Amino acid sequence: METETRGVVAVTGATGFLGRHLVRALAQDGWTPRVLVRRDPIHPLWRDFEVEVVAGDLKTPGALQRLSQGASVVIHVAGLIKAASLKGFNAVNRDGALAAAKAAREAGARFILVSSYAAREPALSNYAASKRAGEDAVRADSPNALIARPPAIYGPGDTETLEVFKLAASSPVLPVLSPAARVAMIHVHDAAAQLAAYCANPISGLVELSDVRRDGYTWAEIMSAAATVMGRKPSLVRLPGAGILAAGALADAWSFASRTPTVFGLGKARELLHADWTPSSAPRAERVPSVFGLLDGFAHTVDWYRKQGWLP
């Protein structure tokens, strides 16, 4: 059966981890993806369909207008996860989001901002503050926009979670944080499918994505699942919160001295220690339910890593 042919969906951040999978999900759903990139994208995920390309980035004059013109939907996935200051984060996560929303509105396209659970707690970090600022700016400019907050995303192609599996494969102990904390997770295929579904069935307001476990996972469950799929049973050792904060402060000091922004710092340490990263009271209107839970999602991811030679 042929897929229904839809219109154009414009995507920023298309070459990032989530963006790559989102573009594929859109194409599979019958949309024509149009991406904003600095150079022609060549990616295995995009081999079997056509992608329209607009050259440039968020700051290229006229690029967002060209990206949005004639599109049914604009999805803004682009974001910054490390910067030396709040000003640096805001330049992309606030100002870039607002510029994309304006371009979509002027082109008559619907707008979806992909934000983050971190935006719920702007006092925790400069990153979180910039994500909330982006949401607020988009709401003010485009009240009919949809703001979608995904939780921690993992899956094929993710280099960050790969380190957890490498540790689980080799270490006799795995670190965990507070036993009271709960963390929502989502497989990238589920996140992409849910975002693509909002293009076909538009809503406004705020949604928070998650996998099949809306009540999230404890850190012990997350690390135990990583060990299980690697065929290991290491001991779990709780890391004290004070130690995490101290490590974050040291990372910030090194970052400042070396003038090299890092993802981990005091702000990220505060995010990790936050007790509740599960879906809040934000309205839930998922068009496509999640397929993966944590254990089968991790198993699927590790299978991909092994096929690619990323894991033994």
C-alpha positions in Angstrom: 0.0 0.0 0.0 1.4 3.4 -1.0 1.9 6.0 1.7 -0.3 9.0 1.4 1.5 12.0 -0.1 1.4 15.0 2.1 3.1 18.4 1.9 6.4 19.7 3.1 7.7 19.7 6.6 10.6 21.9 7.3 13.1 20.8 9.9 15.9 22.6 11.7 18.5 20.5 13.6 17.9 17.8 11.0 21.4 16.3 11.2 21.4 15.9 15.0 20.5 12.7 16.7 16.8 13.2 17.0 16.6 15.2 13.8 18.0 12.4 11.6 15.4 10.0 12.9 12.6 12.6 12.7 13.3 13.3 9.0 13.1 9.6 8.3 9.8 9.3 10.2 8.4 12.2 8.3 9.3 10.6 4.9 7.8 7.3 6.0 4.6 9.1 6.9 4.3 10.6 3.4 5.8 14.1 4.0 8.5 15.7 2.0 11.2 16.7 4.5 13.0 20.0 3.9 16.1 20.5 6.0 18.3 23.5 6.9 21.9 22.4 6.7 25.3 24.0 6.1 26.3 21.3 3.6 24.6 18.6 1.6 23.6 15.9 4.1 24.6 12.3 3.3 23.2 9.9 5.9 22.4 6.2 5.8 19.0 6.8 7.3 18.0 9.0 4.4 19.2 6.7 1.6 15.8 5.6 0.3 14.0 8.9 0.0 14.4 12.5 -1.3 15.2 15.4 1.0 14.9 19.0 0.0 17.9 21.0 1.2 18.1 24.7 2.1 21.7 25.8 2.6 22.6 27.8 5.8 21.9 27.9 9.5 19.7 29.8 11.9 21.8 33.0 11.5 22.1 32.9 7.7 20.1 35.9 6.3 16.9 34.6 4.7 17.6 30.9 5.3 14.7 30.4 7.7 12.3 32.2 5.3 13.4 29.9 2.5 13.1 26.9 4.7 9.5 27.8 5.7 8.1 29.1 2.4 5.4 26.7 1.2 5.8 24.3 4.1 2.8 22.9 6.0 4.7 22.6 9.2 8.0 23.9 10.6 9.6 21.7 13.3 12.4 23.5 15.2 14.7 20.8 16.6 18.0 22.7 16.6 19.4 23.5 20.0 22.6 24.1 21.9 23.6 21.8 24.7 26.8 23.4 25.7 27.8 27.1 25.9 30.1 29.2 28.1 27.3 31.4 29.4 23.5 32.0 29.5 24.0 34.5 26.7 25.5 31.9 24.6 22.7 29.4 25.2 20.0 32.1 24.6 21.5 33.0 21.3 20.4 29.7 19.9 17.8 28.2 22.3 15.8 31.4 22.7 16.6 33.7 19.8 16.9 30.8 17.3 13.5 29.4 18.4 11.9 32.8 18.1 13.4 33.4 14.6 12.1 30.0 13.4 8.6 30.7 14.9 8.4 34.1 13.2 9.5 32.6 9.8 6.9 29.9 10.1 4.2 32.3 11.1 5.0 34.7 8.2 4.9 31.7 5.8 1.6 30.5 7.1 3.1 27.3 8.4 2.2 25.6 11.7 5.1 25.6 14.2 6.4 22.9 16.5 9.1 23.7 19.0 11.0 20.7 20.3 12.0 21.8 23.8 13.1 19.8 26.8 11.8 18.7 30.2 14.6 20.9 31.6 12.5 23.9 30.7 10.3 23.1 33.6 13.1 24.0 36.0 14.8 27.1 34.6 16.7 27.8 37.9 18.7 24.6 37.6 21.0 25.6 34.8 21.7 28.0 32.0 20.6 25.4 29.6 17.3 24.9 31.3 16.8 28.7 31.6 17.5 29.1 27.9 15.0 26.3 26.9 12.3 28.0 29.0 13.1 31.4 27.5 12.7 29.8 24.1 9.3 28.4 25.0 8.2 31.8 26.4 9.4 33.6 23.3 7.6 31.2 21.0 4.3 31.4 23.0 4.4 35.2 22.8 5.0 35.2 19.1 2.9 32.2 18.0 0.2 31.3 20.5 -1.0 28.5 18.3 2.4 26.7 18.3 2.9 23.3 19.8 5.7 23.0 22.3 6.8 19.3 22.7 9.1 18.4 25.5 10.9 15.1 25.2 12.7 13.5 28.1 16.1 11.8 27.9 16.3 10.3 24.4 18.4 7.2 23.5 18.6 4.8 20.6 20.6 4.0 17.4 23.2 6.6 16.7 23.3 8.1 20.2 26.8 8.6 21.3 26.0 9.7 24.9 24.2 6.6 26.0 26.8 4.5 24.3 29.2 5.4 27.2 26.8 3.9 29.7 26.7 0.6 27.9 30.5 0.6 27.6 30.8 1.1 31.3 28.2 -1.6 32.0 30.2 -4.0 29.8 33.5 -3.4 31.6 33.0 -2.1 35.2 32.3 -4.3 38.3 30.3 -1.4 39.7 27.8 1.1 38.2 27.0 4.5 39.7 23.5 5.5 40.6 22.0 8.7 42.0 19.2 9.2 44.6 16.9 6.2 44.9 14.0 8.6 45.2 14.5 10.3 41.8 12.6 9.2 38.8 13.6 9.9 35.2 11.4 9.6 32.0 13.1 8.1 29.0 12.1 7.6 25.3 13.6 5.6 22.4 14.4 7.9 19.5 12.1 5.9 17.1 9.1 6.6 19.5 10.1 10.3 19.9 10.3 10.8 16.1 7.1 8.9 15.4 5.2 11.0 18.0 6.6 14.3 16.6 5.7 13.2 13.0 2.2 12.4 14.1 1.7 15.9 15.4 2.3 17.2 11.9 -0.6 15.3 10.5 -2.9 16.0 13.5 -2.1 19.5 14.7 -2.7 20.7 18.3 -1.5 23.7 20.2 -0.1 24.1 23.6 2.3 21.9 25.5 2.9 18.1 25.5 5.5 16.1 27.3 6.7 12.9 25.6 7.7 9.7 27.3 7.9 6.0 26.7 5.4 3.4 27.9 6.4 4.1 31.5 4.8 7.5 32.2 6.0 7.3 35.9 9.6 7.0 34.7 12.5 4.9 36.1 14.8 5.0 39.1 18.5 5.4 38.4 18.9 1.8 39.7 16.4 0.6 37.1 18.2 2.5 34.3 21.7 1.2 35.2 20.5 -2.3 35.9 18.7 -2.4 32.5 22.0 -1.3 30.8 23.9 -4.1 32.6 21.2 -6.7 31.8 21.4 -6.1 28.0 25.2 -6.3 28.2 24.9 -9.7 30.0 26.4 -8.4 33.2 25.4 -8.1 36.9 27.6 -5.4 38.4 27.1 -3.9 41.8 25.3 -0.6 42.0 27.0 2.1 44.1 25.2 5.3 45.0 27.1 8.5 44.3 26.6 11.3 46.9 24.9 14.4 45.6 27.7 16.6 47.1 30.3 14.7 45.0 28.3 15.2 41.8 28.0 19.0 42.6 31.7 19.2 43.3 32.5 17.5 40.1 30.3 19.9 38.2 32.0 22.9 39.8 35.4 21.5 38.9 34.2 20.9 35.3 33.0 24.6 35.1 36.4 25.8 36.4 38.2 23.8 33.8 35.8 25.0 31.1 36.4 28.6 32.1 40.2 28.2 32.3 40.4 26.4 28.9 37.7 28.4 27.3 36.1 25.1 26.2 32.4 24.7 26.9 31.4 21.3 28.2 28.0 19.6 28.6 28.7 18.6 32.2 29.1 21.3 34.7 27.4 22.5 37.9 24.1 23.2 36.0 24.0 19.7 34.5 24.9 18.3 38.0 21.8 20.0 39.4 19.7 18.6 36.6 20.9 15.1 37.3 20.1 15.5 41.0 16.6 16.8 40.4 14.1 14.4 41.9 11.3 14.4 39.3 11.9 14.2 35.6 8.6 12.4 34.8 5.7 13.9 32.8 4.0 16.7 34.7 0.5 17.9 34.4 1.1 19.1 30.9 -1.8 17.9 28.7 -1.0 14.6 27.0 -2.3 14.1 23.5 0.0 11.5 21.9 -1.2 10.5 18.5 1.1 7.5 18.4 1.8 5.5 21.6 5.3 4.5 22.4 6.5 1.1 21.4 9.6 0.7 23.6 10.0 0.3 27.3 13.5 0.7 28.8 14.7 -2.9 28.6 13.6 -3.7 25.1 14.6 -0.2 24.0 18.1 -0.7 25.4 18.3 -4.2 23.8 17.3 -2.7 20.4 19.9 0.0 20.8 22.7 -2.3 21.8 21.9 -4.6 18.9 22.4 -1.6 16.6 25.7 -0.6 18.3 27.0 -4.1 17.9 26.1 -4.2 14.2 27.9 -1.0 13.7 31.0 -2.2 15.6 30.5 0.4 18.4 30.2 -2.4 21.0 31.8 -5.8 21.2 
